[in-house]
Amino acid sequence: MSDIKIGIIGGSGLYRMAGLVETGEMEIDTPFGPPSDAYRIGTLEGKQVAFLARHNRNHTILPSELNFRANIYGFKKLGVEWILSASAVGSLKEELRPLDIVLPDQFYDRTKGRISTFFGEGMVVHVSFAHPVCLQLSDVVADGARDAGVAVKRGGTYLCIEGPQFSTVAESNVYRKYGADLIGMTNLQEAKLAREAEICYTTIALVTDYDCWHPQHDAVTVVEVIANLKKNSENAQSIIRSAVKRLPVDRTCKCATALEHAIMTDMKNVPDKTRQKVDLLIRKYL
């Protein structure tokens, strides 16, 4: 459809990308239904990019209602190889303060039944997910943050909950005992599907609050979350612009070949309907 290599997902509070010179919007049909919104196509730092508001530009979609498959498939259909995903998160560690920006490198799943694979329906695929974000892309983002003069913290575990409610105090304290660093509601499924789509993916986590475990912050509110997001929005967008400026790079990571040894089912046994749905993802291996 196109040859756009860089995708940006804007989370809560980030519905538009500053500096993006839009050339149009693209509604994309996918075999998995409609994405959250039209993809805004344009140039950012001289590079072609596609921007998607995760929850829709009017913020009308709950985390558990997100069509993660359609969102990632749409980027794949555009030709995207790198996705920069910005997200609001709560902190589960004293040292990760509100307004900090973190590049987590692990995820822990506490969702309750979201669809997080393109496959099934007669086709079994198991991709490697030990390292769920692209460390090469995270390096690009960290270098971009340094160039932009914005401090970021590297590493940590993002625990993904179902939502839309925030945690109870008991849950929050258990998650801290797990050793998790951040808590959010969206990024795990994106990371899994990006891996299956052989797209490099990384999270830019914007800390908005201390969740509810902290004795001085035991009642998280949307008002506080949005206020801190607005404060951090400029820094987040500076990082994204600086990272985009550094892309593209030669993909030396394993993301680009994630499906090479992951397909278990002999293709002659895969139903035609299933094969057609995932053709865009697997055609280079046929």
C-alpha positions as CSV (number, residue, x, y, z in Angstrom):
1,M,0.0,0.0,0.0
2,S,2.9,2.4,0.9
3,D,6.4,2.5,2.1
4,I,6.2,4.2,5.4
5,K,8.8,2.7,7.8
6,I,8.1,4.5,11.1
7,G,4.9,4.2,13.1
8,I,4.0,6.1,16.3
9,I,1.3,5.1,18.7
10,G,0.0,7.9,20.9
11,G,-1.6,6.9,24.2
12,S,-3.7,8.7,26.7
13,G,-3.2,12.5,26.3
14,L,-1.1,12.2,23.1
15,Y,-3.7,12.3,20.4
16,R,-1.6,14.4,18.0
17,M,2.1,14.6,17.2
18,A,3.7,18.0,17.4
19,G,5.9,18.7,14.4
20,L,4.1,16.2,12.2
21,V,3.4,17.8,8.8
22,E,0.3,15.9,7.8
23,T,-0.2,15.0,4.2
24,G,-3.4,13.1,4.7
25,E,-5.3,10.4,6.6
26,M,-5.6,6.8,5.7
27,E,-8.5,4.5,6.7
28,I,-7.2,0.9,6.5
29,D,-9.2,-2.2,6.2
30,T,-7.8,-5.3,7.9
31,P,-8.9,-9.0,8.1
32,F,-9.3,-8.3,11.9
33,G,-11.6,-5.4,11.7
34,P,-11.1,-1.6,11.9
35,P,-8.1,0.0,13.7
36,S,-8.7,2.6,16.5
37,D,-8.6,5.5,14.1
38,A,-7.4,6.7,10.8
39,Y,-3.6,6.7,10.4
40,R,-2.3,10.2,10.1
41,I,0.3,10.2,7.4
42,G,3.0,12.9,7.1
43,T,6.6,13.9,7.6
44,L,8.4,14.3,10.9
45,E,12.0,15.4,11.0
46,G,12.0,14.8,7.3
47,K,10.9,11.2,7.6
48,Q,7.6,9.6,6.5
49,V,5.7,8.4,9.5
50,A,2.2,7.1,10.4
51,F,0.6,8.2,13.6
52,L,-2.2,6.4,15.3
53,A,-4.2,7.5,18.4
54,R,-4.5,4.3,20.4
55,H,-7.8,5.1,22.0
56,N,-9.0,7.2,19.1
57,R,-8.4,10.9,18.8
58,N,-11.6,11.5,20.9
59,H,-10.5,8.9,23.5
60,T,-13.6,6.7,23.0
61,I,-12.1,3.2,23.3
62,L,-11.4,1.4,26.6
63,P,-8.1,-0.6,26.9
64,S,-10.1,-3.9,26.9
65,E,-12.0,-2.8,23.8
66,L,-8.9,-2.0,21.7
67,N,-8.5,-3.9,18.5
68,F,-4.8,-4.6,18.9
69,R,-4.6,-6.9,15.9
70,A,-6.1,-4.3,13.6
71,N,-3.9,-1.5,14.9
72,I,-0.7,-3.5,14.4
73,Y,-1.8,-5.1,11.1
74,G,-2.6,-1.6,9.8
75,F,1.0,-0.5,10.4
76,K,2.3,-3.7,8.7
77,K,0.1,-3.0,5.7
78,L,1.7,0.5,5.5
79,G,5.2,-1.0,5.4
80,V,6.1,0.0,9.0
81,E,9.3,-1.6,10.5
82,W,9.6,0.4,13.7
83,I,6.9,1.4,16.2
84,L,7.4,3.9,18.9
85,S,4.6,3.5,21.5
86,A,4.0,6.2,24.1
87,S,1.9,5.3,27.1
88,A,0.8,6.6,30.5
89,V,1.9,4.3,33.3
90,G,1.8,4.2,37.1
91,S,4.9,3.6,39.2
92,L,5.4,0.6,41.5
93,K,8.8,1.8,42.7
94,E,9.6,4.8,44.9
95,E,12.5,5.8,42.7
96,L,10.3,6.0,39.6
97,R,8.6,9.3,40.2
98,P,5.7,11.0,38.5
99,L,6.9,12.8,35.3
100,D,9.8,10.3,34.9
101,I,10.1,8.6,31.5
102,V,11.1,5.0,31.4
103,L,12.0,2.5,28.6
104,P,10.9,-0.8,30.0
105,D,12.4,-4.0,28.6
106,Q,10.0,-6.6,30.1
107,F,6.3,-7.3,30.4
108,Y,4.1,-9.2,32.8
109,D,0.6,-10.2,31.8
110,R,-2.3,-9.7,34.1
111,T,-5.0,-9.3,31.5
112,K,-8.0,-11.7,31.3
113,G,-8.5,-13.0,27.8
114,R,-7.5,-10.4,25.2
115,I,-6.7,-11.7,21.7
116,S,-2.9,-11.2,21.3
117,T,-2.0,-13.3,18.3
118,F,-2.8,-13.1,14.6
119,F,-2.7,-16.9,14.3
120,G,-4.9,-19.8,15.3
121,E,-7.9,-21.1,13.2
122,G,-5.8,-24.0,11.9
123,M,-2.4,-22.4,12.0
124,V,-0.1,-22.7,15.0
125,V,2.8,-20.2,15.5
126,H,5.1,-19.7,18.5
127,V,7.4,-16.7,18.3
128,S,10.2,-16.1,20.7
129,F,9.2,-13.4,23.3
130,A,11.8,-13.7,26.0
131,H,12.9,-10.2,25.2
132,P,9.6,-8.5,24.3
133,V,10.8,-5.1,23.2
134,C,13.4,-4.4,20.5
135,L,16.6,-3.5,22.3
136,Q,18.0,-2.0,19.1
137,L,15.1,0.4,18.8
138,S,15.3,1.1,22.5
139,D,18.9,2.1,22.0
140,V,17.8,4.5,19.3
141,V,15.2,6.0,21.6
142,A,17.7,6.4,24.4
143,D,20.2,8.1,22.2
144,G,17.5,10.3,20.8
145,A,16.5,11.3,24.4
146,R,20.1,12.2,25.2
147,D,20.2,14.4,22.0
148,A,17.0,16.0,23.1
149,G,18.3,16.7,26.6
150,V,15.6,14.6,28.2
151,A,16.4,12.1,31.0
152,V,15.1,8.6,30.6
153,K,15.5,5.5,32.7
154,R,16.4,2.2,31.0
155,G,14.9,-1.2,31.9
156,G,12.2,-2.5,34.1
157,T,9.0,-4.6,34.0
158,Y,5.7,-3.2,32.8
159,L,2.8,-5.1,34.4
160,C,-0.2,-5.0,32.1
161,I,-3.7,-5.2,33.8
162,E,-7.1,-5.4,32.2
163,G,-8.6,-2.2,33.5
164,P,-10.4,0.1,33.0
165,Q,-10.4,0.4,36.8
166,F,-7.2,1.3,38.5
167,S,-5.7,-1.3,41.0
168,T,-6.8,-2.0,44.5
169,V,-4.2,-1.3,47.2
170,A,-3.9,-5.1,47.8
171,E,-3.3,-5.7,44.1
172,S,-0.8,-2.9,43.9
173,N,1.2,-4.3,46.8
174,V,1.2,-7.8,45.3
175,Y,2.5,-6.4,42.0
176,R,5.3,-4.7,43.9
177,K,6.2,-8.0,45.5
178,Y,6.4,-9.5,42.0
179,G,9.2,-7.0,41.3
180,A,7.3,-5.1,38.7
181,D,8.3,-1.5,38.1
182,L,5.4,0.0,36.1
183,I,1.7,-0.7,35.6
184,G,-0.4,0.0,32.5
185,M,-3.3,-1.4,30.5
186,T,-2.2,-1.6,26.8
187,N,1.4,-2.2,25.8
188,L,1.7,-6.0,26.2
189,Q,-0.6,-7.0,23.4
190,E,1.0,-4.4,21.1
191,A,4.4,-5.9,21.8
192,K,3.2,-9.5,21.1
193,L,1.5,-8.6,17.9
194,A,4.4,-6.4,16.7
195,R,6.7,-9.4,17.2
196,E,4.4,-11.6,15.2
197,A,4.3,-8.9,12.5
198,E,8.1,-8.7,12.5
199,I,8.0,-5.1,13.5
200,C,10.5,-3.6,16.0
201,Y,8.6,-2.2,18.9
202,T,9.5,-0.2,22.0
203,T,7.5,1.5,24.8
204,I,8.1,5.1,26.0
205,A,6.5,4.9,29.4
206,L,5.3,8.3,30.9
207,V,5.0,8.0,34.7
208,T,1.9,9.8,35.8
209,D,1.4,8.6,39.4
210,Y,2.5,6.1,42.1
211,D,-0.5,3.8,41.6
212,C,-2.2,3.4,44.9
213,W,0.4,1.5,47.0
214,H,2.1,4.8,48.0
215,P,0.6,6.1,51.3
216,Q,0.6,9.6,50.0
217,H,-0.9,8.7,46.6
218,D,-3.5,6.1,47.5
219,A,-6.3,7.5,45.3
220,V,-5.3,7.7,41.7
221,T,-7.6,10.0,39.6
222,V,-7.9,10.7,35.9
223,V,-7.5,14.4,36.7
224,E,-4.0,13.8,38.2
225,V,-3.0,11.4,35.3
226,I,-4.0,13.9,32.6
227,A,-2.3,16.8,34.4
228,N,1.0,14.9,34.6
229,L,0.6,13.7,31.0
230,K,0.3,17.3,29.8
231,K,3.4,18.2,31.7
232,N,5.4,15.4,30.2
233,S,3.9,15.6,26.7
234,E,6.5,18.0,25.4
235,N,9.4,15.8,26.6
236,A,7.8,12.7,25.2
237,Q,7.4,14.3,21.8
238,S,10.9,15.7,21.8
239,I,12.2,12.1,22.4
240,I,10.0,10.8,19.6
241,R,11.2,13.4,17.1
242,S,14.8,12.9,18.0
243,A,14.4,9.1,17.6
244,V,12.7,9.5,14.3
245,K,15.6,11.7,13.1
246,R,17.9,8.7,13.8
247,L,15.8,6.2,11.9
248,P,16.0,4.2,9.7
249,V,18.8,1.9,10.9
250,D,20.0,-1.5,9.7
251,R,17.9,-4.0,11.5
252,T,20.4,-6.3,13.2
253,C,17.9,-7.5,15.7
254,K,15.8,-10.7,15.5
255,C,12.5,-8.9,15.2
256,A,12.7,-8.9,11.4
257,T,12.8,-12.7,11.2
258,A,10.7,-13.6,14.2
259,L,8.5,-16.0,12.1
260,E,11.3,-17.7,10.4
261,H,11.4,-20.7,12.7
262,A,8.0,-20.1,14.5
263,I,5.5,-21.7,12.1
264,M,4.6,-25.2,13.4
265,T,1.8,-26.1,11.0
266,D,2.6,-27.4,7.5
267,M,1.1,-24.8,5.1
268,K,-0.6,-27.5,3.1
269,N,-2.7,-28.2,6.3
270,V,-3.7,-24.5,6.9
271,P,-7.2,-23.6,5.8
272,D,-7.4,-21.3,2.8
273,K,-9.4,-18.7,4.8
274,T,-6.7,-18.6,7.5
275,R,-3.9,-18.4,5.0
276,Q,-5.5,-15.5,3.3
277,K,-6.0,-13.6,6.6
278,V,-2.3,-13.8,7.5
279,D,-0.8,-13.8,4.0
280,L,0.7,-10.3,4.5
281,L,2.6,-11.7,7.6
282,I,3.9,-15.0,6.2
283,R,4.2,-14.6,2.4
284,K,8.0,-14.2,2.5
285,Y,8.3,-17.7,4.0
286,L,6.0,-19.5,1.5
